[in-house]
Amino acid sequence: MTEKLSLAAMLRPKELSPRQQKERRSFLLSVLAGTGVIGLALLGYVPLVKGWVKRLRPPGALDEREFLASCIKCGQCVQVCPVSAIELADAEDGFGNGVPYIDARRQACDFSCDAVQCVLACPTGALSHQLDKKEQARMGLARLTRPDACLARQGKGFKGVARGPAFPGLHRYVKVDRWTPIPVASHPYDLTLCDLCVRECPIKDAISLEPLESDPLGASRTPVVHEACVGCGMCEMICPVAEPCIEVEERLTWAAAQGRA
């Protein structure tokens, strides 16, 4: 059995056996490596090595650089979100550690909340109150990323609960209770043609189902995102396919999206 080295013994390398000296070197290297990783994470360099961690920010977020500089990580937006969509990033975000973001697939923003509580709760303006500016309010833009897997494009319906009975996500179903979010898992569907992304979108005229250009008279339809989309992520959350067919691209503006077309 290897003798356990005390810290005092490790500080006296000349008194150690060759095996113990080897263990001492391994220990010191691990400490040095761990300290380096922590230091880099705190400085924000780890995400740069991995590729900057992109996050979907809450409504009204300033441009990313300004947002990171303005946010004081108080968590007020987290506390007031009626559907608990906002969470705080961990150390892997580097400079963004402790900054609020939304994982739309886990829980979409309920952009139908009348006052946009997270914006009102922000004490620094990192979430801007200038919501009269269309692009200022936009979190991102939904995009059909896996068209071949889309049920509507295949002319298929959907029956059951979106995302399965164990999914904990919440949604405020207007026809059930306009003011109280309920579990998605408690609201079953029986649809001849899947239109969940359109049906549950909280923003008027943000998305629609349109005939396929290749088969305009057929039963199949394709989701089409319009300028009204704010990137709330409801379509991404509610999509019943295992990997969502439609996803929100963070920070994407309408003008930039049209430039890609």
Rosetta blueprint (number, residue, H / E / L):
1 M L
2 T L
3 E L
4 K L
5 L L
6 S L
7 L H
8 A H
9 A H
10 M H
11 L L
12 R L
13 P H
14 K H
15 E H
16 L L
17 S L
18 P H
19 R H
20 Q H
21 Q H
22 K H
23 E H
24 R H
25 R H
26 S H
27 F H
28 L H
29 L H
30 S H
31 V H
32 L H
33 A H
34 G H
35 T H
36 G H
37 V H
38 I H
39 G H
40 L H
41 A H
42 L H
43 L H
44 G L
45 Y H
46 V H
47 P H
48 L H
49 V H
50 K H
51 G L
52 W L
53 V L
54 K L
55 R L
56 L E
57 R L
58 P L
59 P L
60 G L
61 A E
62 L L
63 D L
64 E H
65 R H
66 E H
67 F H
68 L H
69 A H
70 S H
71 C L
72 I L
73 K L
74 C L
75 G L
76 Q H
77 C H
78 V H
79 Q H
80 V H
81 C L
82 P L
83 V L
84 S L
85 A L
86 I E
87 E E
88 L E
89 A L
90 D L
91 A H
92 E H
93 D H
94 G H
95 F H
96 G H
97 N L
98 G L
99 V L
100 P E
101 Y E
102 I E
103 D L
104 A L
105 R L
106 R L
107 Q L
108 A L
109 C L
110 D L
111 F L
112 S L
113 C L
114 D L
115 A L
116 V L
117 Q H
118 C H
119 V H
120 L H
121 A H
122 C L
123 P L
124 T L
125 G L
126 A L
127 L E
128 S L
129 H L
130 Q L
131 L L
132 D L
133 K L
134 K H
135 E H
136 Q H
137 A H
138 R L
139 M L
140 G E
141 L E
142 A E
143 R E
144 L E
145 T L
146 R L
147 P H
148 D H
149 A H
150 C L
151 L L
152 A L
153 R L
154 Q L
155 G L
156 K L
157 G L
158 F E
159 K E
160 G E
161 V E
162 A L
163 R L
164 G L
165 P L
166 A L
167 F L
168 P L
169 G L
170 L E
171 H E
172 R L
173 Y L
174 V L
175 K L
176 V L
177 D L
178 R L
179 W L
180 T L
181 P L
182 I E
183 P E
184 V H
185 A H
186 S H
187 H L
188 P E
189 Y E
190 D E
191 L E
192 T L
193 L L
194 C L
195 D L
196 L H
197 C H
198 V H
199 R H
200 E L
201 C L
202 P L
203 I L
204 K L
205 D L
206 A L
207 I E
208 S E
209 L E
210 E E
211 P E
212 L E
213 E L
214 S L
215 D E
216 P L
217 L L
218 G L
219 A L
220 S L
221 R E
222 T E
223 P E
224 V E
225 V E
226 H L
227 E L
228 A L
229 C L
230 V L
231 G L
232 C L
233 G L
234 M H
235 C H
236 E H
237 M H
238 I H
239 C L
240 P L
241 V L
242 A L
243 E L
244 P L
245 C L
246 I E
247 E E
248 V E
249 E E
250 E E
251 R L
252 L L
253 T L
254 W H
255 A H
256 A H
257 A H
258 Q H
259 G H
260 R H
261 A L
